[in-house]
Each structure stands twice: as C-alpha cells, then as structure tokens.
C-alpha cells in the first residue's frame, strides 16, 4: 500500500496536540518530592486504617493484630536480645550470597554470551536453573551441608546467580557488532573494546540482572532460614508462629518487606544510571 503524495504530513502542531492528549490521559505528573510525600501519606493512611479496623471491628488478634501491638513487639524483642542479632545474621548471609552470585554470574555471562557456540551449550542449563523452584533443592542442600550458614548462602547463590547470568548473557549477545568493527578499524585493543564498547552496551542488562538477582536472593534467604531453623529472621518468624505470637510475625514480615523495598529501589536506581551509560 502506498501513500498518496498529496496526503498531509504530520505537522509540529499536530504532534504537540498528540503529546498533550497523551499527557492528559496519563493524569498529573509529580516531582520526586511530591512522590515521597504521597508515598508517606499513603503508608500513614494504610497503617491508620489497619489500626481502626482491628480496634473497632473486633478482628481476632490471632488473624490480624492491631498495628500498635505490632509496633510494641519491636522493643520487646529487642529487650529479649533476639531481634538485632538475627537481623544481622540474615543480612550477613544475604550480602555474602549476593556478592558471590555477582562474582560468578557477571564474568561468566559476558564470556558465555560473547561466544556463540558456548552459549548454545550452556544456555539450556542456565535456563533450567533459572526456572527451577529453589525449594525443591533444599532437601539436597540440607543433606550436603547441614543446617549451617553454608546451606543458606548456597540457596541464595542458586536463587540469584541464574537470574543475573541470564540477563548478562543476553546483554553480551546483543552487543552491536558494527561498533566493535568500527573500534577495531581504529586500532582499539581488547581492553579498549571491553571498556568502551562491550561494557556500555551490556551495562543495562547487567543492572537488570542485578535487580532480578537481588529480589530472587531475598526469596532464597527466606526459604533457607525457614528450612534450616537455626537462626536468622526466617527462623525468628517460624518460632514466633509456633508460639502464636502473631504481632511478632507481622513485625518480622514488615521488616522483611521494608528491606526488600529498599533493595529493589536501589537496584532500580542502578538500572536507570546504567541505561544512561549505554550509547544511543
């Protein structure tokens, strides 16, 4: 189908009208400060509604305790000396597991994704690990490594590393070969190719992989601590649930959610920075 030569071309005025229409459909836009205020206001409203519903509708505390009771559980657990030590244990295991995952997955993904024949061999195994539910590996991990930190760190690595590896491999495969050829034509060394061509092109994929790995690593941490039942935040939640201490269970859940939100926000910021680094 061909366009008629007499057909009117889109003008700048029409384009501006379209842009205004799209903006109006999206609704009002807010700057960063306004978004922070709105987010805090929504959180305050949510917790206030939680308190009012549980206080005046006689909701059983075993199902949903009052928010004030959940907050009161924090100083109680701190006074007992169980909150901070278990939080630090979970944080330590998580950081170690994620760092090991990045140390393995990023360089391996760059190598595998950059060599087509190797990619065809390794990809099926990577995707199998990526899609496999981590919980099915826990019985074997417990048999091999027992109930210590090693088992939990290994589960974090098995949860986070495949996610990072998948995206880094994809980024390495999508490197613009015309840029590589142009750099070689100007006499670029291998180091210069990596620093000025490969890394800028793969950086957004690496950042996305880190974001996925961070979130999946949190799931691995929680599953590992529930199964090992030795220490950590998951163990503390398990003990609290067995004692029917529902406010403590909700407190631990809120702490876990808050940490997850912080980590995801940090990796989203990293992903945006990496996307700006990529050449157009």
C-alpha positions in Angstrom: 0.0 0.0 0.0 1.5 3.4 -1.0 0.7 6.8 0.4 -0.7 9.5 -1.8 1.8 12.3 -2.5 -1.0 14.7 -1.7 -1.6 13.2 1.8 -0.9 15.7 4.5 2.2 15.1 6.6 2.0 15.4 10.4 2.9 18.9 11.4 4.6 20.1 14.6 1.3 21.5 15.8 -0.4 18.1 15.4 2.4 16.3 17.1 2.2 18.7 20.0 -1.5 18.2 20.2 -1.0 14.4 20.4 1.6 14.8 23.1 -0.8 16.9 25.2 -3.6 14.3 24.7 -1.3 11.5 25.9 -0.2 13.6 28.9 -3.8 14.4 29.8 -4.7 10.7 29.6 -1.8 9.8 31.9 -3.0 12.2 34.5 -1.0 14.7 36.6 2.7 14.2 37.0 4.6 14.7 40.2 8.1 15.6 41.0 10.3 13.5 43.4 9.4 15.4 46.5 5.7 15.2 45.8 6.0 11.4 45.2 7.8 11.0 48.5 5.0 12.9 50.3 2.3 10.9 48.6 4.0 7.7 49.4 4.4 8.5 53.1 0.8 9.8 53.2 -0.5 6.5 51.7 1.6 4.5 54.2 0.2 6.5 57.1 -3.3 6.1 55.8 -2.8 2.3 55.4 -1.5 1.8 58.9 -4.2 4.1 60.4 -6.9 2.1 58.6 -5.3 -1.1 59.9 -5.4 0.1 63.5 -9.0 1.4 63.2 -10.3 -1.8 61.5 -8.7 -4.1 64.1 -9.7 -1.9 67.0 -13.4 -1.3 66.2 -14.4 -4.3 64.2 -13.2 -6.9 66.8 -10.9 -8.7 64.4 -9.3 -11.7 66.2 -5.7 -10.8 67.1 -4.6 -14.3 66.0 -5.6 -13.3 62.4 -4.7 -9.6 62.3 -3.3 -7.9 65.4 -3.6 -4.2 66.0 -0.8 -2.2 64.3 0.0 -0.7 67.7 0.6 -4.2 69.1 2.9 -5.0 66.1 5.0 -1.9 66.9 5.1 -2.7 70.6 6.6 -6.1 69.7 9.8 -4.4 68.4 11.1 -3.1 71.8 10.0 -6.4 73.5 12.0 -8.5 71.1 15.0 -6.0 71.3 14.9 -6.3 75.1 15.0 -10.1 74.8 18.1 -9.8 72.6 16.6 -11.7 69.7 15.8 -9.1 67.1 19.0 -7.3 66.2 21.3 -10.4 66.3 19.0 -12.4 64.0 18.6 -9.4 61.6 22.4 -9.1 61.4 22.8 -12.8 60.7 20.3 -12.7 57.8 21.9 -9.5 56.4 25.4 -11.0 56.5 24.3 -14.2 54.8 22.3 -12.3 52.2 25.2 -9.9 51.3 27.7 -12.7 51.1 25.3 -14.8 48.9 24.6 -11.9 46.5 28.3 -10.9 46.2 29.2 -14.5 45.4 26.4 -14.6 42.8 27.6 -11.4 41.1 31.3 -12.6 41.2 30.3 -15.7 39.4 27.4 -14.6 37.1 28.7 -11.3 35.6 32.1 -12.5 34.2 30.6 -15.9 33.2 27.7 -14.3 31.5 30.0 -12.0 29.5 32.1 -14.9 28.4 29.2 -17.3 27.5 27.2 -14.6 25.8 30.1 -13.5 23.7 30.9 -16.9 22.3 28.0 -18.3 20.3 29.0 -22.0 20.4 29.5 -21.8 24.2 26.2 -20.1 24.6 24.3 -22.9 22.8 25.9 -25.4 25.1 25.4 -23.6 28.4 22.1 -21.8 27.9 19.8 -24.9 28.5 21.4 -25.5 31.9 21.2 -21.8 32.8 17.6 -21.6 31.9 16.9 -24.8 33.8 18.4 -23.3 37.0 16.5 -20.1 36.3 13.1 -21.7 36.1 13.6 -24.4 38.7 11.9 -23.7 42.1 14.6 -23.3 44.7 12.5 -25.1 47.3 13.0 -28.4 45.6 16.7 -28.2 46.0 16.5 -27.5 49.8 16.4 -31.2 50.9 19.6 -32.0 48.9 21.3 -28.9 50.2 20.5 -29.9 53.8 21.9 -33.4 53.2 25.1 -32.0 51.7 25.7 -29.0 54.0 23.6 -29.4 57.1 21.9 -26.6 59.0 24.7 -24.0 58.9 25.2 -20.7 57.1 26.7 -22.6 54.1 23.4 -24.1 53.2 21.6 -20.8 53.3 24.3 -18.9 51.4 24.3 -21.7 48.7 20.5 -21.3 48.3 20.8 -17.6 47.9 23.5 -18.1 45.2 21.3 -20.7 43.4 18.5 -18.2 43.5 20.3 -15.0 42.5 23.1 -16.2 40.2 20.9 -17.7 37.4 18.9 -14.5 37.1 22.0 -12.4 36.8 23.5 -14.8 34.4 20.5 -14.9 32.0 20.5 -11.1 31.6 24.2 -10.7 31.3 24.4 -13.3 28.6 21.6 -11.6 26.8 23.4 -8.3 27.0 26.6 -9.8 25.7 24.8 -11.3 22.8 23.2 -8.0 21.9 26.4 -6.0 21.7 26.3 -4.0 18.4 28.9 -5.7 16.2 29.1 -2.6 14.0 30.6 -0.7 17.0 33.1 -3.5 17.6 34.1 -3.5 13.9 34.4 0.3 13.9 36.6 0.3 17.1 38.8 -2.4 15.6 39.2 -0.3 12.4 40.6 2.5 14.5 43.0 0.1 16.2 41.3 -0.4 19.5 42.9 -3.0 21.8 40.9 -5.8 23.5 40.9 -3.8 26.8 39.5 -0.8 25.0 36.9 -2.9 23.3 35.7 -4.2 26.6 35.8 -0.8 28.4 34.4 1.4 25.7 32.1 -0.9 23.6 31.1 -4.1 25.5 30.6 -2.7 29.0 28.5 0.3 27.9 26.3 -2.0 25.8 25.9 -4.7 28.4 25.6 -2.3 31.5 21.8 -2.0 31.3 21.4 -5.8 31.1 23.8 -6.3 34.0 21.9 -3.8 36.1 18.6 -5.6 35.3 20.2 -8.9 36.1 21.3 -7.5 39.5 17.8 -6.2 40.2 16.3 -9.7 39.4 19.1 -11.4 41.4 18.6 -9.2 44.4 14.9 -10.0 44.6 15.3 -13.7 44.0 18.1 -13.8 46.5 15.7 -12.5 49.2 13.4 -15.4 48.4 16.3 -17.8 48.7 17.3 -16.3 52.0 13.8 -16.6 53.5 13.3 -20.2 52.3 16.7 -21.2 53.6 16.1 -19.8 57.0 12.7 -21.4 57.3 14.1 -24.8 56.4 17.3 -24.7 58.5 15.5 -23.3 61.6 18.8 -22.4 63.3 18.9 -18.5 63.4 18.1 -15.5 61.3 14.9 -13.6 60.5 13.1 -16.5 59.0 13.9 -18.7 62.0 12.6 -15.9 64.3 9.3 -15.8 62.3 9.0 -19.6 62.5 9.5 -19.6 66.3 7.0 -16.7 66.7 4.4 -18.5 64.6 4.8 -21.7 66.7 4.2 -19.7 69.8 1.1 -18.0 68.2 2.9 -14.6 68.7 1.1 -13.0 65.7 2.3 -9.4 66.4 5.9 -10.6 66.2 5.2 -12.5 62.9 3.7 -9.3 61.4 6.6 -7.2 62.7 9.1 -9.5 61.0 7.1 -9.6 57.8 7.0 -5.8 57.8 10.8 -5.6 58.3 11.4 -8.1 55.5 9.1 -6.1 53.2 10.9 -2.8 54.1 14.3 -4.3 53.4 13.0 -5.7 50.1 11.6 -2.3 49.0 14.9 -0.6 49.8 17.0 -3.2 47.9 14.6 -3.0 44.8 14.7 0.8 44.9 18.5 0.8 45.0 18.7 -1.6 42.1 16.1 0.4 40.1 18.3 3.5 40.6 21.3 1.5 39.4 19.4 0.3 36.4 18.5 3.9 35.4 22.1 5.0 35.7 23.3 2.1 33.6 20.7 2.8 30.9 22.0 6.4 30.6 25.6 5.0 30.2 24.5 2.9 27.1 25.3 4.7 23.8 22.4 5.6 21.6 
